[in-house]
Amino acid sequence: MAEPTCPNCAVSGVEHLVSKDSVERSRTKDPWFIVVYCDSCGYVYGVVAKHTFTQPTTPRFVLPKV
């Protein structure tokens, strides 16, 4: 099975891929994103969005006046 290798320090193995929640938080204290990085050298593989903004769905109908 192929193991991921860090392009910066050449350490290999999935156990060296770690993630950490961002310091920035939403109003509900959820992290905005997750950072995936190498635990040996700190090379950042990517950033994954965790908190997304949604619009509330409210009913949009009008009752007739009687």
N, C-alpha and C positions, 0 to 999 in steps of 0.2 A: 504494500500500500504506500502511496506517495505521501511524504510528509512536507508540510509547508516550511520554506526556508526564508529567513529574514534577508532582504536584499541589502541591508546595511551592515549587519555583523555576521551573517552566514550561520547563525544558530538555527538548528532545525528541530521541528517537533511542534505538535499542536499545543502541548503544555506550555509553550512560551508565548502563545497568543492569549492576552488577557484583556479584559474590558473594565472600564470605570465610568460611573455616572458623572455627568457634568456638574460643575459647581453651580451653574446658573439653574434656577428653578422657576417653575410656574407659580401662579397664585395658590394652587393646591399642593405646592411643595413637591411636585413631580419633576424629575430631571428633564431638561429639554432634549438632551441627546446623550448617546453613549460613545465613548472613544475606545477603539480597538487598537492595541499597540503591542510591541514586543517588550517582554519583561526584562530582557537582557540589556538592550540599548535604548529603548524608548521610541523606536521608529513607529510612526503612526500609520497603520494600515488603512484606517478609514473612520468616518464619523457616521453614526446611524441615528436618525431622528427617532426620538422616543415620545415626545410630547407634540401633539398636533392641535392646531386650532380648528374647531368645528363651529358651524353655525347652528344654533338651536332650531329645531323644526317645530314650528308652532302651526296649528291649524289656520288656514287662510280662507275662511268663508265668512260671509256676512248674512246675518239673519234679517229677514224683511221686517220692517216696522208694521205693526198692526194697529 
